[in-house]
Amino acid sequence: MSSLEIGRWPALVGCVLLAAGAGGCAGTRGTESQQSVDSDLLTTNGLPDINGLFMSNGLFMSNGLFMSNGLFMSNGLFMSNGLFMSNGFLGTADARSTASYLVRCALPTGHSITKTDPSTGTSYTFNGALGLAPQWETGTCDTHCQEIMTACLMAHVNTTGQHINLWLVSNDPDVGWGYTYDYPYQEGSFFGNIFTSSPQAYYCNGNDFDSGVVPGRLGSGQVGAPYANPFGTPGLCRTSCTASNGTATHLDITNSYPSVIGGMASDGYTACSGYSNVLTVYRNFDAPTNYKICNRASGLCLDVAGSSTKAGALIAQTAYKSSASQKFGFNAMSNTSGLYAFPTYNIVNRNSGESLTLPKQSTATDLQAQQSAFTKAAYQQWMVRPIGGGAYSICNWGSNAAGGLCLGVRAASAASGAAVVQQSYTAAASQQWTIAIAN
């Protein structure tokens, strides 16, 4: 009989959307007074014709998932000794949140588990959603069940407790394969078995683990994460795991101006380090997070001249000093027409609330970027694409119908206050930008 050690695994919070059918999520969670840990699961429409799962992660690194006196794999979850109350497993809010995700990962929509805390008489209902281990509702959680549950729970870990939207794919038929340009960055894959007497929790880095970095996730410098990369550094999935036979189209990112969609590529991985139940995660920039955008050549960062909040204020590079005018948000626009079938972004200055823009839609070079109120004009939208080594090109959507025109520093200057302008893209270091979570 396997058990999990108290205090090692985090509590879970978040929401889930089945991409291939009905189901949905919203940002509000049920309160304790409602005695429903899963009341944030709503019934909005899913994403038709795309396989995969859309999730919001939030497994917070503070309390335990598994306990020798609280979680028994050889009994059904609905049984009194399958998810045991009297020994205290559900005695805290964090433990109940963890139990919520156990049930949510395991059972399908429409199934639920209700448990009563014998010490208080309070009942808690945990709702199913993904249905990755439906047999566990009334029967034994076998090896397949344990491994896919491990992958599901670990895929939801967020060491900051923050909710981040994720896209998941797997060879598990309840998840499936599929690619969406709304989540363009392959973060990594999760696998292992945390339900054994010697728990095993692993990840490997996806192709884009250092792109579109979000708080509390792979590539963000996690502290206290419960999983390890068994493949060392850089520990890429593609060099150590078995790729799927999926045929979703992926971006072909090279160290040159990437103007068109590349060839066919697999979605994720079917086996890693001897485990055949793997979940691969894709992500995008997190809209509420503050980012700094810094030039690779100069080390200086995007800033609004004079920290102005006025429309038309010019964009330059300055030494980073953590001011609000140097912090930006990335709001994905999901433009998928023509050759440019990847997301564009409305890049918003946190100080002014104005958006990064060109003064007009133009293919002219040396136009200095500025800020203005967002109207969804094409010249206010930006294609942000990784070009290797953690750097990006930032190219204007409106002007790129005629060619590769991207942001760079005028005359490749290293001076503070140098103008940030539209240029023909040559992959020069002065046209390359790092995008990191702002401190």
N, C-alpha and C positions, 0 to 999 in steps of 0.2 A: 504494500500500500504506500503510494508516494505522497510526499507532503512538501510544502514549501515553507521556508524558514521565515518567521515573523521579522518584520522590520527591514527586509532587503528590497522588496518590490514596491513600486509606487501606486498611489491611488490614481484612478482614471477619471477624466472629465472630457466632454466633447460631444460631437454630433456626427451623424452618418447619413449619407445619401446613396442609395443604390442607383448606380448610373444607368443600368439597363432597364429600369422599370420605375414604378412609383415608389415614393419615399422621399424624405427630405430632412433638412435640418435648419435650425435657426440659432441665433446666438444666445438665447435665453435658456437658463437651466431651471429645473424644478427646485423649489425651495424645500428645506427640511419640513416646514409646516405642512407641505403638500404630501409628505411621505412618498414621493415618487422621484427617484433619482434620474429617471429617463424622460421627464416631461418636456425636454427640449426637442424630442423627436416628433416632427410634424409630418403632415401628409401633403407636401407640395410635390409637383411633378419632378421626375428624374430627368436624366439626359438620354433621350431615345437614340437607339442605333449606335451607341458607344458602350462597349463592355468595360467593366472595371468598377471600382468603388470610389466614391468621393467622400472624404472623411475630414473631420476636424480633430486633430490630435490634442492631447492634453494630459498624458499620463504623468502625474507630478511626482518628482523624486522626494518623497518625504516619509512614506509609510509602506507597510508590507502588503504584498499580494497574497502570499501563500503562507499558511500556518499549519503546523502539525495537528492542531486541534480544531481546524475550521474548514478545510477543503479536502474532500476525499474523492479521488478519481474513480474509484471502483463502484460508486453509487451515483444514481441520477441526481441532477441538481435539485429536482423537486422534492427529493427525499429529505427527511429531517436530518439524516446524517450525511447528506451529499453536500449541502452548503449549510454548515452547522451553526446555529445561533447561540446556543447556551454557553459555549466556551468563549464567546466574545468576538468572533470573527467580524460581525457586523455592528460592533459596539461603538464605532467611531464614524464620523462623516467620511473620512478618507477611505476606510475599509468598505463602507457602503458604496462609495464611488467606484472602487476597484471591483466589487461584486457586480456593479452595474455593467462594467465592460466585460466581465466574464460572461454574463448572460447575453449581452449585446453581441459579442463576437460569436458565441456558441449557437444561439437559438434564432430561428427566423422571425420575421415580422408576424405579429399576431399571437406569438407565444410569450408567456411571462412567468416569472417566479415571484411568489409573495412569501415573505418571511416575517415572523413576528419576534421581536426582541423580548425574551421572557423576563428580562429585568425591568423593562418599562411598559410592556404591553403594546408598544408601537409597531405597526406593520409597515413594511416597505415592499414596494413592487418594483421589480426589475424587468424591463421589456427586452425581448429579442429584436434583432435587426438584421444581422448578416447571415446567420444560419450556417456558420462554418463547421459546427459540430452538433447537429441536431440530435444525434443519438444520445448525447450526454444529458438530455432532459430527463430521460427515464432509465438510462443504462450506463454502461461503462465508457469512460473516456480512454480509448485505446491509443496506440502510438501515433496514428495519423491525427487523431483528435488533439493529442497533447502538443504535437509539433505545429499544427495550423493555429491552435490557440496561442501558443508561444509567439509565433510570427505576428499574429493579430495584435496581441497585447504589446509586444515590443515596438511594433510599427506606430503605436500611439504614445510612446514615451515622449514627453517634453520636459526637460529638466528645469524649465522656468514655470511650468504649469500653464503656459499660454496656449490658447486655442489657435491652431494653424490649419488651414485647409490643405488636404492631401488628396492625391489620386493614387489608388492602389490597383495593382494587377497581379495575377497569379495563375498557375495552371489549375488551381482549385475551381471547379465548375461554378461554384457560387460567387466567384469573383470574376474570373475570365480575363482575357487580354483585350487591350484597346488603348488607343492613344488620343489625348485631347490637347490641342495647342493652348488651352487655358492653363495647363500645368506642364510646361515645356522642359523642366529640369529634372533629370533622373537623380534623385537624392541617394538612394541606396536600397539594399535588400536586407530582410530580417529573417532569422531562422534559428533553430535550436530546440531545446526541450527543457523548460524551467520546472517541469513537474516531476523530474527524477530526483533521487536522493542526492545527486550531485548536479544541481541545476546548471544548464548550459544555455546561455543567451548570447547570440552573435549578430553581427551586422557586417556588411561590406560596403564600400563606397561606390556609389553609382557614378556614371560618366560626368555628372554635373554636381557632385557633392559640394564643391566650393563655389557654385553659381546659385544666384537667387537665394542666398543664405538667409535663414529666418531664425528668430530666437529659439533656443532650446533644442535645436535639431542638429543633425549631422552637418559638419562643416562650420559650426558656430562656436567651437571651443567648449563643448559641453563639459560640465563638471558634475561628477557623481552619477553618470549614466550607468544603467545596470547591465549593459551589454559590452562586448569586446569584439575587436576585429581580429579574427584568427589568421589573417593573411598579411599582417605587418603593415608597412607603409610603402606606397599609398593605399594598399589593400583594396584594389579595384575589383568589383564583381566580375567584370568582363574578362579578367585574366585568371580567375580562380573558380568561377561557377559555370554551370551549363546553361547556355542561352536558350530561350524559348524558340519555337518555330513560328512565332507570331509574325505578321507581315504588315504591321502598322508603319506608316511613313514617318520618319523622324527627320529632324533638321540635320543637314550635313554641315557641321561647323568646322571651318578651316581657318588658318591664320591669314586670311585674305578677305576681301569684301564678300560676305556670304549673301548672294542675291536671290538664290532660288532654293527650292526644296531639294534635298538630296535623295539618295536611293532608299531602298527598303532596309529595315532593320528590325531586330527582335524587340519585343516590349520589355521583357524582364528575364527572369531566370527560373529554371525548374528545379535545380539542385545546387546546393552549396555545402561543401565540407561534409558530405555524407547525408545531409538532410534533404529530403525531397518535397518538403512542404515549405515553400518560400513565398514571402510577399515582397514585391518591389514597389517602392514609393516614388511618386513624382510630386513636385511642388512648384510654386511660383513665389515671387516676392510677396511679402505680407503687407497688405495695404496700410494697416495702422502703424507699422514699424517705421522708425526714423532711420534713414540711410545717409551716409556721406559719400560723395562722388568725387574721387580724387584722380588727378592726372598721373599716369604712370611715369612720364618723363620728369616732371617737375616735383611731384609729390604734393603739390598744392591742390586745393579742393574747390569745387563749384561754390560760388557765393553770389549774392545779389549786391550790387554796388551800393555802398553806404547803408546796407541792411534795410534798404527801402521797402516799403509795403505798397508802393504805387505801381500801377500798370505801366509798362514801358521801361521800367528800371532794367539796366543792362546786367548781363551775367559775365563774371570774371572769375579768375582763380586767385585764391588767397590761402595763407597758412591756416590750417585748421585750428580753431579755438573753441569748438563745441558750441558755437552760437546758433540760434534758431535759423538764421538766414543761410546757414551751411547745411541744414538738414532738409531732406526731401522724402516724400512718400511716392510709392509706385503703385498706380491704379491701372490694372490690366484692362485693355480695351477690346481684346479678342478680335482683331481684324484678320479675316481668313479668306480674303478674296484675291484672285489673280495669282501672281507668282509669290506674293508675300504672305503665305499662309502660316503666320505665327503671330503671337500677341504683340500689340503695340501698347504703349503706356502713356498715360497722363502723369507727368512728373510734377509733383506739387511742392512748392516751397512751404515749409512749416511756419515760417515767420509771417509771411504775407498771405498765405492761402492762394496765391496766384500760381499759374502753371508755366513751366518752361516752354518757350515757344520761339519761333523765328518771327521777325517783324511782319512777314508776309509769306505767302506761298511762292517760292522762287527757287530756281536752280542755280542762282548766282552764288559764287563763292565769296568768302570773307564777310558774309552777313553775320553780325554779332547777335547771339542769342539774348533773349530778354524774358521778362515775365508778363503775363496778362491773364485776365479772367478766362477760364476755360469755356469754350463754346463748341467743342468737339471738332473744330477745324482740323483738317489733315496736317497742317503745319504746326499744330500744337501736340501732335502725337509722335512718339519716338519708338523706333525699333531698337531694342537693347539685347545684344547677342554676345554670348561668350566667345572669345577668340583664343582661348588658351591661357594657362598660367594664372587664372583668376581675374583676367582682364576682360573688358567688354568694348565693343564699338557701340556708339549711341548715334543712330542715324535717323534723319527726319523722314516721317512717313510721307508727307506731302511732296517733298522734292525728289524722293527716290523713285518715282515712276520713270524718271529720265536718267537715273544712274545712281552711283554710290556717293552720296553726299552726307558727311557725318561731322560730329562735333570734334574740334581740335583746338589747340591753343595757337593763337595768331603768331606766326613766325617761330613756332616751337619755343616760345619764350619760357624761361624759368622764373620770370619776375612776378612778384605778387602784384595783382591788379591787371595782369595781361588779359586781353579780351578772349572770350571763348566764342568761336565762330564756326560757321559751316564751311567745310573744305571737301575737296575730292579725296576720297579715302585711299590711302596708300599703306595702311597698317603701320605708320610711323608711331613711335612710342608716345608722341604728343597727341595722338588721336586715340590712345587707349586709356581706359578709365577703370579704376577699381571701384566697386560698390560694396561697402561694408556697413554693418549695423553701427549707427552713430553712437558715440559715447557722450 
